[in-house]
Amino acid sequence: MEQSVLIVAIFVGAGLLAYVIIPGLILIWDRVLDAVEKNEREE
């Protein structure tokens, strides 16, 4: 019983983590690309 609760908790935690981290990474990557493009235009 305890093991199945632990497994469910891990899956829920991983899902929430992915829900927060993946959009964060996409946002960071978008800003990195914007910065790179801006630097290329200025040169």
PEFEN-V490791 format. One record per residue. N is the residue number from 0. RES is the residue in three letters. PHI is phi in whole degrees, -180 to 180 (NA if undefined). NEAR is the number of other C-alpha atoms within 8 Angstrom. D_CENTER is the distance of its C-alpha to the mean C-alpha in Angstrom with 2 decimals. Layout:
n->N res->RES phi->PHI near->NEAR d_center->D_CENTER
n->N res->RES phi->PHI near->NEAR d_center->D_CENTER
//
This chain:
n->0 res->MET phi->NA near->4 d_center->31.57
n->1 res->GLU phi->-62 near->5 d_center->29.50
n->2 res->GLN phi->-65 near->6 d_center->27.69
n->3 res->SER phi->-67 near->7 d_center->26.60
n->4 res->VAL phi->-64 near->8 d_center->25.36
n->5 res->LEU phi->-62 near->8 d_center->23.33
n->6 res->ILE phi->-63 near->8 d_center->21.84
n->7 res->VAL phi->-63 near->8 d_center->20.99
n->8 res->ALA phi->-61 near->8 d_center->19.46
n->9 res->ILE phi->-64 near->8 d_center->17.26
n->10 res->PHE phi->-64 near->8 d_center->16.16
n->11 res->VAL phi->-64 near->8 d_center->15.59
n->12 res->GLY phi->-61 near->8 d_center->13.65
n->13 res->ALA phi->-65 near->8 d_center->11.42
n->14 res->GLY phi->-64 near->8 d_center->11.06
n->15 res->LEU phi->-65 near->8 d_center->10.30
n->16 res->LEU phi->-61 near->8 d_center->7.74
n->17 res->ALA phi->-64 near->8 d_center->5.96
n->18 res->TYR phi->-64 near->8 d_center->6.98
n->19 res->VAL phi->-91 near->8 d_center->5.58
n->20 res->ILE phi->-73 near->8 d_center->2.29
n->21 res->ILE phi->-62 near->8 d_center->2.31
n->22 res->PRO phi->-62 near->8 d_center->4.80
n->23 res->GLY phi->-63 near->8 d_center->4.37
n->24 res->LEU phi->-65 near->8 d_center->4.19
n->25 res->ILE phi->-62 near->8 d_center->6.66
n->26 res->LEU phi->-63 near->8 d_center->8.45
n->27 res->ILE phi->-63 near->8 d_center->8.95
n->28 res->TRP phi->-61 near->8 d_center->10.11
n->29 res->ASP phi->-62 near->8 d_center->12.28
n->30 res->ARG phi->-68 near->8 d_center->13.80
n->31 res->VAL phi->-62 near->8 d_center->14.51
n->32 res->LEU phi->-63 near->8 d_center->16.26
n->33 res->ASP phi->-61 near->8 d_center->18.13
n->34 res->ALA phi->-64 near->8 d_center->19.32
n->35 res->VAL phi->-64 near->8 d_center->20.48
n->36 res->GLU phi->-63 near->8 d_center->22.32
n->37 res->LYS phi->-63 near->8 d_center->23.91
n->38 res->ASN phi->-64 near->8 d_center->25.15
n->39 res->GLU phi->-66 near->7 d_center->26.62
n->40 res->ARG phi->-71 near->6 d_center->28.42
n->41 res->GLU phi->-72 near->5 d_center->29.92
n->42 res->GLU phi->-73 near->4 d_center->31.49
//
